[in-house]
Structure formats: C-alpha cells, structure tokens
Amino acid sequence: MSPKELLYIEDALGHTKQIKTVCTDFAGQLGDTELSNFLQSIAQKQQQTFDRIYNLL
C-alpha cells in the first residue's frame, strides 16, 4: 500500500470516527427520544464502518 493510499484510509477512519462522535453527542443532548434513537443508530453504523475498514488493514 502506498503512503498516499494509507493517508486516504486514515482520512476515512477519521471522518467516520468524527461522525460517530457528533451523532453520539447530539443524541445525548436531545429531548426527542425518536430523534435521539435515530442518531444513536447512525453512530452505531459509523462504528461498524470504522471497524470494517480497520479490520481490512
């Protein structure tokens, strides 16, 4: 794997981690249970995506 390809993967991992963090934070601040649950499901999917990419390495 070239250094440039590794940088792309690191960026993708960073973005998925950031999206998960933002969704989790907002879900904890919301009073609407349905919307909070929706954001938590997005956070879980982002974690799954992160894990899949990381495990490919």
DSSP file (Angstrom, degrees, kcal/mol; ACC not computed):
  #  RESIDUE AA STRUCTURE BP1 BP2  ACC     N-H-->O    O-->H-N    N-H-->O    O-->H-N    TCO  KAPPA ALPHA  PHI   PSI    X-CA   Y-CA   Z-CA
    1    1 A M              0   0    0      0, 0.0     0, 0.0     0, 0.0     0, 0.0   0.000 360.0 360.0 360.0 132.8    0.0    0.0    0.0
    2    2 A S     >  -     0   0    0      1,-0.1     4,-2.2     4,-0.0     5,-0.2  -0.351 360.0-112.6 -77.4 159.8    1.4    3.4   -1.0
    3    3 A P  H  > S+     0   0    0      0, 0.0     4,-1.9     0, 0.0     5,-0.1   0.863 118.8  53.9 -59.1 -35.4    1.8    6.2    1.5
    4    4 A K  H  > S+     0   0    0      2,-0.2     4,-1.8     1,-0.2     5,-0.1   0.913 108.0  48.8 -67.1 -41.7   -0.9    8.2   -0.4
    5    5 A E  H  > S+     0   0    0      1,-0.2     4,-2.0     2,-0.2    -1,-0.2   0.888 109.5  53.2 -63.8 -38.8   -3.4    5.3   -0.1
    6    6 A L  H  X S+     0   0    0     -4,-2.2     4,-2.5     1,-0.2    -1,-0.2   0.877 106.4  52.8 -64.1 -37.7   -2.7    5.0    3.6
    7    7 A L  H  X S+     0   0    0     -4,-1.9     4,-2.3     2,-0.2    -1,-0.2   0.890 107.2  52.1 -64.1 -39.6   -3.4    8.7    4.0
    8    8 A Y  H  X S+     0   0    0     -4,-1.8     4,-2.3     2,-0.2    -2,-0.2   0.915 111.0  47.5 -62.0 -42.6   -6.8    8.2    2.3
    9    9 A I  H  X S+     0   0    0     -4,-2.0     4,-2.6     2,-0.2    -2,-0.2   0.908 110.6  51.3 -66.1 -42.0   -7.6    5.3    4.7
   10   10 A E  H  X S+     0   0    0     -4,-2.5     4,-2.3     1,-0.2    -1,-0.2   0.898 110.5  49.8 -61.8 -39.9   -6.6    7.4    7.7
   11   11 A D  H  X S+     0   0    0     -4,-2.3     4,-2.5     2,-0.2    -2,-0.2   0.925 110.2  49.8 -62.9 -45.0   -8.8   10.2    6.5
   12   12 A A  H  X S+     0   0    0     -4,-2.3     4,-2.3     1,-0.2    -2,-0.2   0.912 111.9  48.1 -61.7 -43.0  -11.8    7.9    6.0
   13   13 A L  H  X S+     0   0    0     -4,-2.6     4,-2.2     1,-0.2    -1,-0.2   0.907 111.8  50.3 -64.0 -41.3  -11.3    6.4    9.5
   14   14 A G  H  X S+     0   0    0     -4,-2.3     4,-2.2    -5,-0.2    -2,-0.2   0.896 110.8  49.0 -63.4 -40.9  -11.0    9.9   11.0
   15   15 A H  H  X S+     0   0    0     -4,-2.5     4,-2.5     2,-0.2     5,-0.2   0.918 111.3  48.1 -67.0 -43.6  -14.2   11.0    9.3
   16   16 A T  H  X S+     0   0    0     -4,-2.3     4,-2.1     1,-0.2    -1,-0.2   0.897 112.7  49.5 -65.2 -38.0  -16.2    8.0   10.4
   17   17 A K  H  X S+     0   0    0     -4,-2.2     4,-2.2    -5,-0.2    -1,-0.2   0.902 111.3  49.3 -65.8 -40.3  -15.0    8.5   14.0
   18   18 A Q  H  X S+     0   0    0     -4,-2.2     4,-2.5     2,-0.2    -2,-0.2   0.911 110.2  49.8 -66.2 -42.6  -15.9   12.2   13.9
   19   19 A I  H  X S+     0   0    0     -4,-2.5     4,-2.6     1,-0.2     5,-0.2   0.917 110.8  50.7 -62.2 -43.0  -19.4   11.5   12.6
   20   20 A K  H  X S+     0   0    0     -4,-2.1     4,-2.4    -5,-0.2    -2,-0.2   0.926 111.3  48.1 -59.7 -45.4  -19.9    8.9   15.3
   21   21 A T  H  X S+     0   0    0     -4,-2.2     4,-2.5     2,-0.2    -2,-0.2   0.918 112.5  47.8 -62.7 -45.4  -18.8   11.3   18.0
   22   22 A V  H  X S+     0   0    0     -4,-2.5     4,-2.7     2,-0.2     5,-0.2   0.924 113.2  47.7 -63.6 -45.3  -21.0   14.1   16.7
   23   23 A C  H  X S+     0   0    0     -4,-2.6     4,-2.5     1,-0.2    -1,-0.2   0.913 113.1  48.5 -63.5 -42.3  -24.1   11.9   16.5
   24   24 A T  H  X S+     0   0    0     -4,-2.4     4,-1.6    -5,-0.2    -2,-0.2   0.914 112.6  48.5 -63.8 -43.3  -23.5   10.4   19.9
   25   25 A D  H  X S+     0   0    0     -4,-2.5     4,-0.8    -5,-0.2    -2,-0.2   0.938 114.4  44.5 -63.1 -47.5  -23.0   13.9   21.4
   26   26 A F  H >X S+     0   0    0     -4,-2.7     4,-1.1     1,-0.2     3,-0.8   0.887 109.0  57.2 -65.7 -38.3  -26.2   15.3   19.8
   27   27 A A  H 3< S+     0   0    0     -4,-2.5     3,-0.3     1,-0.3    -1,-0.2   0.870 105.9  51.3 -60.3 -36.1  -28.2   12.2   20.7
   28   28 A G  H 3< S+     0   0    0     -4,-1.6    -1,-0.3     1,-0.2    -2,-0.2   0.702 110.4  49.0 -73.0 -19.3  -27.4   12.8   24.4
   29   29 A Q  H << S+     0   0    0     -3,-0.8    -1,-0.2    -4,-0.8     2,-0.2   0.604  91.6  96.1 -95.1 -13.8  -28.5   16.4   24.2
   30   30 A L     <  -     0   0    0     -4,-1.1     6,-0.0    -3,-0.3    -3,-0.0  -0.515  54.4-160.6 -84.3 145.0  -31.8   15.9   22.6
   31   31 A G  S    S+     0   0    0     -2,-0.2     2,-0.8     5,-0.0    -1,-0.1   0.650  71.7  92.1 -90.4 -19.6  -35.1   15.6   24.4
   32   32 A D     >  -     0   0    0      1,-0.2     4,-2.5     2,-0.1     5,-0.2  -0.679  62.6-161.3 -80.4 111.5  -36.8   13.9   21.5
   33   33 A T  H  > S+     0   0    0     -2,-0.8     4,-2.7     1,-0.2     5,-0.2   0.882  87.3  52.5 -62.7 -40.5  -36.4   10.2   22.1
   34   34 A E  H  > S+     0   0    0      2,-0.2     4,-2.0     1,-0.2    -1,-0.2   0.926 113.3  43.1 -63.7 -45.0  -37.2    9.2   18.5
   35   35 A L  H  > S+     0   0    0      2,-0.2     4,-2.3     1,-0.2    -1,-0.2   0.887 113.1  53.0 -68.3 -38.6  -34.6   11.6   17.1
   36   36 A S  H  X S+     0   0    0     -4,-2.5     4,-2.2     1,-0.2    -2,-0.2   0.919 109.6  48.4 -61.7 -44.1  -32.1   10.6   19.7
   37   37 A N  H  X S+     0   0    0     -4,-2.7     4,-2.1     2,-0.2    -1,-0.2   0.880 109.3  53.9 -63.3 -38.3  -32.5    6.9   18.9
   38   38 A F  H  X S+     0   0    0     -4,-2.0     4,-1.9     2,-0.2    -2,-0.2   0.926 109.7  46.6 -61.4 -45.3  -32.1    7.7   15.2
   39   39 A L  H  X S+     0   0    0     -4,-2.3     4,-2.4     1,-0.2    -2,-0.2   0.871 109.7  54.3 -66.5 -35.7  -28.8    9.5   15.9
   40   40 A Q  H  X S+     0   0    0     -4,-2.2     4,-2.3     2,-0.2    -1,-0.2   0.886 106.8  51.7 -64.2 -37.4  -27.6    6.6   18.0
   41   41 A S  H  X S+     0   0    0     -4,-2.1     4,-2.1     2,-0.2    -2,-0.2   0.883 109.3  49.8 -67.6 -36.4  -28.3    4.2   15.1
   42   42 A I  H  X S+     0   0    0     -4,-1.9     4,-2.3     2,-0.2    -2,-0.2   0.917 109.6  51.9 -64.7 -42.0  -26.3    6.4   12.8
   43   43 A A  H  X S+     0   0    0     -4,-2.4     4,-2.1     1,-0.2    -2,-0.2   0.904 109.3  49.9 -60.9 -41.6  -23.5    6.4   15.4
   44   44 A Q  H  X S+     0   0    0     -4,-2.3     4,-2.3     1,-0.2    -1,-0.2   0.907 110.1  50.1 -63.7 -41.9  -23.6    2.6   15.6
   45   45 A K  H  X S+     0   0    0     -4,-2.1     4,-2.3     1,-0.2    -1,-0.2   0.878 109.2  51.8 -65.2 -36.7  -23.4    2.3   11.8
   46   46 A Q  H  X S+     0   0    0     -4,-2.3     4,-2.7     2,-0.2    -1,-0.2   0.893 108.9  50.6 -66.2 -38.7  -20.4    4.6   11.7
   47   47 A Q  H  X S+     0   0    0     -4,-2.1     4,-2.8     2,-0.2    -2,-0.2   0.907 110.1  50.2 -63.9 -41.0  -18.7    2.4   14.3
   48   48 A Q  H  X S+     0   0    0     -4,-2.3     4,-2.4     2,-0.2    -2,-0.2   0.906 111.0  48.9 -62.8 -41.4  -19.4   -0.6   12.2
   49   49 A T  H  X S+     0   0    0     -4,-2.3     4,-2.4     2,-0.2     5,-0.2   0.928 111.3  49.6 -63.4 -45.4  -18.0    1.1    9.2
   50   50 A F  H  X S+     0   0    0     -4,-2.7     4,-2.8     1,-0.2     5,-0.2   0.941 111.7  48.9 -57.2 -49.3  -14.9    2.1   11.1
   51   51 A D  H  X S+     0   0    0     -4,-2.8     4,-2.5     1,-0.2    -1,-0.2   0.890 110.7  50.2 -60.4 -41.4  -14.4   -1.4   12.4
   52   52 A R  H  X S+     0   0    0     -4,-2.4     4,-1.1     2,-0.2    -1,-0.2   0.928 113.4  44.6 -64.6 -45.2  -14.8   -2.9    8.9
   53   53 A I  H >X S+     0   0    0     -4,-2.4     4,-0.7     1,-0.2     3,-0.6   0.942 115.0  48.7 -63.6 -46.1  -12.2   -0.5    7.4
   54   54 A Y  H >< S+     0   0    0     -4,-2.8     3,-1.0     1,-0.2    -2,-0.2   0.893 108.8  53.0 -62.4 -41.0   -9.8   -1.0   10.2
   55   55 A N  H 3< S+     0   0    0     -4,-2.5    -1,-0.2     1,-0.3    -2,-0.2   0.734  99.0  64.3 -69.6 -21.4  -10.1   -4.8   10.1
   56   56 A L  H <<        0   0    0     -4,-1.1    -1,-0.3    -3,-0.6    -2,-0.2   0.755 360.0 360.0 -70.4 -23.1   -9.3   -4.8    6.4
   57   57 A L    <<        0   0    0     -3,-1.0    -1,-0.3    -4,-0.7    -2,-0.2   0.480 360.0 360.0 -79.7 360.0   -5.8   -3.4    7.3
